[in-house]
Amino acid sequence: MVPELAELFGRLDRARGTLARGLRRSLDQDRQRLTRSVERLRARPRIALEREGQRLERARERLRLAPALAVERKRAVLENSAAKLAALSPVQTLRRGYAIVRTESGDVVASSGEVSVGAHVAVTLADGAFGARVEEVAT
């Protein structure tokens, strides 16, 4: 049995309609994907600008704070150096009860062998000085 020509044309028209609808649906989907891609591409520069703006704002804030931080660091270093100097200061040593003894020529006495009985010495303390005469030398 041979299909009639009219039936074949009917099938052909239905297939052609199905193909056209599929093609339109495919084109619509492609158009929507393309539209979304264009929107994303347009948004990227804005997003990049926003990120760069935030990065720039953070850098600006660091620069604004930098001088104060630098001063604070220098102050801490200075205070540390001052504390070291104070610890090594002869005045601090004198305040702890020690004395500096000098001969009549002004040399610092570091050993009992540098003075003799009857010698005059100058004694420096934390709050002043006085003269003394050596009465005894122990070695």
CNS distance restraints for C-alpha pairs under 8 A (distance, minus, plus):
assign (resid   3 and name CA) (resid   7 and name CA) 6.46 0.50 0.50
assign (resid   3 and name CA) (resid   8 and name CA) 6.73 0.50 0.50
assign (resid   4 and name CA) (resid   8 and name CA) 6.40 0.50 0.50
assign (resid   5 and name CA) (resid   9 and name CA) 6.16 0.50 0.50
assign (resid   6 and name CA) (resid  10 and name CA) 6.12 0.50 0.50
assign (resid   7 and name CA) (resid  11 and name CA) 6.25 0.50 0.50
assign (resid   8 and name CA) (resid  12 and name CA) 6.07 0.50 0.50
assign (resid   9 and name CA) (resid  13 and name CA) 6.06 0.50 0.50
assign (resid  10 and name CA) (resid  14 and name CA) 6.21 0.50 0.50
assign (resid  11 and name CA) (resid  15 and name CA) 6.07 0.50 0.50
assign (resid  12 and name CA) (resid  16 and name CA) 5.97 0.50 0.50
assign (resid  13 and name CA) (resid  17 and name CA) 6.09 0.50 0.50
assign (resid  14 and name CA) (resid  18 and name CA) 6.11 0.50 0.50
assign (resid  15 and name CA) (resid  19 and name CA) 6.01 0.50 0.50
assign (resid  16 and name CA) (resid  20 and name CA) 6.09 0.50 0.50
assign (resid  17 and name CA) (resid  21 and name CA) 6.09 0.50 0.50
assign (resid  18 and name CA) (resid  22 and name CA) 6.09 0.50 0.50
assign (resid  19 and name CA) (resid  23 and name CA) 6.02 0.50 0.50
assign (resid  20 and name CA) (resid  24 and name CA) 6.10 0.50 0.50
assign (resid  21 and name CA) (resid  25 and name CA) 6.06 0.50 0.50
assign (resid  22 and name CA) (resid  26 and name CA) 6.01 0.50 0.50
assign (resid  23 and name CA) (resid  27 and name CA) 6.03 0.50 0.50
assign (resid  24 and name CA) (resid  28 and name CA) 5.99 0.50 0.50
assign (resid  25 and name CA) (resid  29 and name CA) 6.16 0.50 0.50
assign (resid  26 and name CA) (resid  30 and name CA) 6.14 0.50 0.50
assign (resid  27 and name CA) (resid  31 and name CA) 5.98 0.50 0.50
assign (resid  28 and name CA) (resid  32 and name CA) 6.14 0.50 0.50
assign (resid  29 and name CA) (resid  33 and name CA) 6.17 0.50 0.50
assign (resid  30 and name CA) (resid  34 and name CA) 6.02 0.50 0.50
assign (resid  31 and name CA) (resid  35 and name CA) 6.08 0.50 0.50
assign (resid  32 and name CA) (resid  36 and name CA) 6.19 0.50 0.50
assign (resid  33 and name CA) (resid  37 and name CA) 6.09 0.50 0.50
assign (resid  34 and name CA) (resid  38 and name CA) 6.13 0.50 0.50
assign (resid  35 and name CA) (resid  39 and name CA) 6.22 0.50 0.50
assign (resid  36 and name CA) (resid  40 and name CA) 6.17 0.50 0.50
assign (resid  37 and name CA) (resid  41 and name CA) 6.09 0.50 0.50
assign (resid  38 and name CA) (resid  42 and name CA) 6.07 0.50 0.50
assign (resid  39 and name CA) (resid  43 and name CA) 6.10 0.50 0.50
assign (resid  40 and name CA) (resid  44 and name CA) 6.17 0.50 0.50
assign (resid  41 and name CA) (resid  45 and name CA) 7.50 0.50 0.50
assign (resid  42 and name CA) (resid  46 and name CA) 7.42 0.50 0.50
assign (resid  43 and name CA) (resid  47 and name CA) 6.10 0.50 0.50
assign (resid  44 and name CA) (resid  48 and name CA) 5.92 0.50 0.50
assign (resid  45 and name CA) (resid  49 and name CA) 5.92 0.50 0.50
assign (resid  46 and name CA) (resid  50 and name CA) 6.10 0.50 0.50
assign (resid  47 and name CA) (resid  51 and name CA) 6.19 0.50 0.50
assign (resid  48 and name CA) (resid  52 and name CA) 6.09 0.50 0.50
assign (resid  49 and name CA) (resid  53 and name CA) 5.90 0.50 0.50
assign (resid  50 and name CA) (resid  54 and name CA) 6.22 0.50 0.50
assign (resid  51 and name CA) (resid  55 and name CA) 6.19 0.50 0.50
assign (resid  52 and name CA) (resid  56 and name CA) 5.95 0.50 0.50
assign (resid  53 and name CA) (resid  57 and name CA) 6.09 0.50 0.50
assign (resid  54 and name CA) (resid  58 and name CA) 6.26 0.50 0.50
assign (resid  55 and name CA) (resid  59 and name CA) 6.25 0.50 0.50
assign (resid  56 and name CA) (resid  60 and name CA) 6.04 0.50 0.50
assign (resid  57 and name CA) (resid  61 and name CA) 6.19 0.50 0.50
assign (resid  58 and name CA) (resid  62 and name CA) 6.27 0.50 0.50
assign (resid  59 and name CA) (resid  63 and name CA) 6.16 0.50 0.50
assign (resid  60 and name CA) (resid  64 and name CA) 6.10 0.50 0.50
assign (resid  61 and name CA) (resid  65 and name CA) 6.26 0.50 0.50
assign (resid  62 and name CA) (resid  66 and name CA) 5.91 0.50 0.50
assign (resid  63 and name CA) (resid  67 and name CA) 7.59 0.50 0.50
assign (resid  65 and name CA) (resid  69 and name CA) 6.26 0.50 0.50
assign (resid  66 and name CA) (resid  70 and name CA) 5.99 0.50 0.50
assign (resid  67 and name CA) (resid  71 and name CA) 6.14 0.50 0.50
assign (resid  68 and name CA) (resid  72 and name CA) 6.11 0.50 0.50
assign (resid  69 and name CA) (resid  73 and name CA) 6.13 0.50 0.50
assign (resid  70 and name CA) (resid  74 and name CA) 6.15 0.50 0.50
assign (resid  71 and name CA) (resid  75 and name CA) 6.00 0.50 0.50
assign (resid  72 and name CA) (resid  76 and name CA) 6.20 0.50 0.50
assign (resid  73 and name CA) (resid  77 and name CA) 6.29 0.50 0.50
assign (resid  74 and name CA) (resid  78 and name CA) 6.06 0.50 0.50
assign (resid  75 and name CA) (resid  79 and name CA) 6.04 0.50 0.50
assign (resid  76 and name CA) (resid  80 and name CA) 6.12 0.50 0.50
assign (resid  77 and name CA) (resid  81 and name CA) 6.18 0.50 0.50
assign (resid  78 and name CA) (resid  82 and name CA) 6.04 0.50 0.50
assign (resid  79 and name CA) (resid  83 and name CA) 6.11 0.50 0.50
assign (resid  80 and name CA) (resid  84 and name CA) 6.33 0.50 0.50
assign (resid  81 and name CA) (resid  85 and name CA) 6.16 0.50 0.50
assign (resid  82 and name CA) (resid  86 and name CA) 6.03 0.50 0.50
assign (resid  83 and name CA) (resid  87 and name CA) 6.17 0.50 0.50
assign (resid  84 and name CA) (resid  88 and name CA) 6.32 0.50 0.50
assign (resid  85 and name CA) (resid  89 and name CA) 5.88 0.50 0.50
assign (resid  86 and name CA) (resid  92 and name CA) 6.69 0.50 0.50
assign (resid  87 and name CA) (resid  92 and name CA) 6.64 0.50 0.50
assign (resid  88 and name CA) (resid  92 and name CA) 7.34 0.50 0.50
assign (resid  88 and name CA) (resid  93 and name CA) 7.82 0.50 0.50
assign (resid  89 and name CA) (resid  93 and name CA) 6.64 0.50 0.50
assign (resid  90 and name CA) (resid  94 and name CA) 6.17 0.50 0.50
assign (resid  91 and name CA) (resid  95 and name CA) 6.20 0.50 0.50
assign (resid  91 and name CA) (resid 126 and name CA) 6.15 0.50 0.50
assign (resid  92 and name CA) (resid  96 and name CA) 6.50 0.50 0.50
assign (resid  92 and name CA) (resid 126 and name CA) 7.92 0.50 0.50
assign (resid  93 and name CA) (resid  97 and name CA) 7.06 0.50 0.50
assign (resid  93 and name CA) (resid  98 and name CA) 6.05 0.50 0.50
assign (resid  94 and name CA) (resid  98 and name CA) 4.63 0.50 0.50
assign (resid  94 and name CA) (resid  99 and name CA) 5.67 0.50 0.50
assign (resid  94 and name CA) (resid 100 and name CA) 7.82 0.50 0.50
assign (resid  94 and name CA) (resid 125 and name CA) 5.70 0.50 0.50
assign (resid  94 and name CA) (resid 126 and name CA) 4.73 0.50 0.50
assign (resid  95 and name CA) (resid 125 and name CA) 7.68 0.50 0.50
assign (resid  95 and name CA) (resid 126 and name CA) 5.12 0.50 0.50
assign (resid  97 and name CA) (resid 125 and name CA) 7.71 0.50 0.50
assign (resid  97 and name CA) (resid 126 and name CA) 7.69 0.50 0.50
assign (resid  98 and name CA) (resid 125 and name CA) 7.03 0.50 0.50
assign (resid  99 and name CA) (resid 123 and name CA) 6.41 0.50 0.50
assign (resid  99 and name CA) (resid 124 and name CA) 5.56 0.50 0.50
assign (resid  99 and name CA) (resid 125 and name CA) 5.03 0.50 0.50
assign (resid  99 and name CA) (resid 126 and name CA) 7.63 0.50 0.50
assign (resid 100 and name CA) (resid 108 and name CA) 7.04 0.50 0.50
assign (resid 100 and name CA) (resid 109 and name CA) 7.71 0.50 0.50
assign (resid 100 and name CA) (resid 123 and name CA) 5.66 0.50 0.50
assign (resid 100 and name CA) (resid 124 and name CA) 5.04 0.50 0.50
assign (resid 100 and name CA) (resid 125 and name CA) 6.82 0.50 0.50
assign (resid 101 and name CA) (resid 108 and name CA) 5.83 0.50 0.50
assign (resid 101 and name CA) (resid 109 and name CA) 5.50 0.50 0.50
assign (resid 101 and name CA) (resid 121 and name CA) 6.48 0.50 0.50
assign (resid 101 and name CA) (resid 122 and name CA) 5.67 0.50 0.50
assign (resid 101 and name CA) (resid 123 and name CA) 4.60 0.50 0.50
assign (resid 101 and name CA) (resid 124 and name CA) 6.44 0.50 0.50
assign (resid 102 and name CA) (resid 106 and name CA) 5.29 0.50 0.50
assign (resid 102 and name CA) (resid 107 and name CA) 5.23 0.50 0.50
assign (resid 102 and name CA) (resid 108 and name CA) 4.37 0.50 0.50
assign (resid 102 and name CA) (resid 109 and name CA) 5.39 0.50 0.50
assign (resid 102 and name CA) (resid 121 and name CA) 5.53 0.50 0.50
assign (resid 102 and name CA) (resid 122 and name CA) 5.15 0.50 0.50
assign (resid 102 and name CA) (resid 123 and name CA) 6.55 0.50 0.50
assign (resid 103 and name CA) (resid 107 and name CA) 5.39 0.50 0.50
assign (resid 103 and name CA) (resid 108 and name CA) 6.51 0.50 0.50
assign (resid 103 and name CA) (resid 109 and name CA) 6.56 0.50 0.50
assign (resid 103 and name CA) (resid 115 and name CA) 7.53 0.50 0.50
assign (resid 103 and name CA) (resid 119 and name CA) 7.91 0.50 0.50
assign (resid 103 and name CA) (resid 120 and name CA) 6.82 0.50 0.50
assign (resid 103 and name CA) (resid 121 and name CA) 4.82 0.50 0.50
assign (resid 103 and name CA) (resid 122 and name CA) 6.51 0.50 0.50
assign (resid 104 and name CA) (resid 120 and name CA) 6.28 0.50 0.50
assign (resid 104 and name CA) (resid 121 and name CA) 5.83 0.50 0.50
assign (resid 104 and name CA) (resid 122 and name CA) 7.17 0.50 0.50
assign (resid 109 and name CA) (resid 114 and name CA) 6.27 0.50 0.50
assign (resid 109 and name CA) (resid 115 and name CA) 7.57 0.50 0.50
assign (resid 110 and name CA) (resid 114 and name CA) 7.42 0.50 0.50
assign (resid 111 and name CA) (resid 115 and name CA) 7.94 0.50 0.50
assign (resid 112 and name CA) (resid 137 and name CA) 6.34 0.50 0.50
assign (resid 112 and name CA) (resid 138 and name CA) 6.73 0.50 0.50
assign (resid 112 and name CA) (resid 139 and name CA) 6.30 0.50 0.50
assign (resid 113 and name CA) (resid 137 and name CA) 7.84 0.50 0.50
assign (resid 113 and name CA) (resid 139 and name CA) 7.17 0.50 0.50
assign (resid 115 and name CA) (resid 119 and name CA) 6.50 0.50 0.50
assign (resid 115 and name CA) (resid 134 and name CA) 7.61 0.50 0.50
assign (resid 115 and name CA) (resid 137 and name CA) 7.49 0.50 0.50
assign (resid 116 and name CA) (resid 134 and name CA) 6.82 0.50 0.50
assign (resid 116 and name CA) (resid 136 and name CA) 7.77 0.50 0.50
assign (resid 116 and name CA) (resid 137 and name CA) 6.52 0.50 0.50
assign (resid 117 and name CA) (resid 133 and name CA) 7.84 0.50 0.50
assign (resid 117 and name CA) (resid 134 and name CA) 5.08 0.50 0.50
assign (resid 117 and name CA) (resid 135 and name CA) 5.16 0.50 0.50
assign (resid 117 and name CA) (resid 136 and name CA) 5.54 0.50 0.50
assign (resid 117 and name CA) (resid 137 and name CA) 6.35 0.50 0.50
assign (resid 118 and name CA) (resid 133 and name CA) 5.75 0.50 0.50
assign (resid 118 and name CA) (resid 134 and name CA) 5.07 0.50 0.50
assign (resid 118 and name CA) (resid 135 and name CA) 5.86 0.50 0.50
assign (resid 119 and name CA) (resid 133 and name CA) 5.61 0.50 0.50
assign (resid 119 and name CA) (resid 134 and name CA) 5.38 0.50 0.50
assign (resid 120 and name CA) (resid 131 and name CA) 7.06 0.50 0.50
assign (resid 120 and name CA) (resid 132 and name CA) 5.74 0.50 0.50
assign (resid 120 and name CA) (resid 133 and name CA) 4.48 0.50 0.50
assign (resid 120 and name CA) (resid 134 and name CA) 6.39 0.50 0.50
assign (resid 121 and name CA) (resid 131 and name CA) 5.82 0.50 0.50
assign (resid 121 and name CA) (resid 132 and name CA) 5.34 0.50 0.50
assign (resid 121 and name CA) (resid 133 and name CA) 6.12 0.50 0.50
assign (resid 121 and name CA) (resid 134 and name CA) 7.31 0.50 0.50
assign (resid 122 and name CA) (resid 129 and name CA) 7.15 0.50 0.50
assign (resid 122 and name CA) (resid 130 and name CA) 5.96 0.50 0.50
assign (resid 122 and name CA) (resid 131 and name CA) 4.52 0.50 0.50
assign (resid 122 and name CA) (resid 132 and name CA) 6.25 0.50 0.50
assign (resid 123 and name CA) (resid 129 and name CA) 5.44 0.50 0.50
assign (resid 123 and name CA) (resid 130 and name CA) 5.37 0.50 0.50
assign (resid 123 and name CA) (resid 131 and name CA) 5.96 0.50 0.50
assign (resid 123 and name CA) (resid 132 and name CA) 7.13 0.50 0.50
assign (resid 124 and name CA) (resid 128 and name CA) 6.08 0.50 0.50
assign (resid 124 and name CA) (resid 129 and name CA) 4.23 0.50 0.50
assign (resid 124 and name CA) (resid 130 and name CA) 6.69 0.50 0.50
assign (resid 125 and name CA) (resid 129 and name CA) 5.56 0.50 0.50
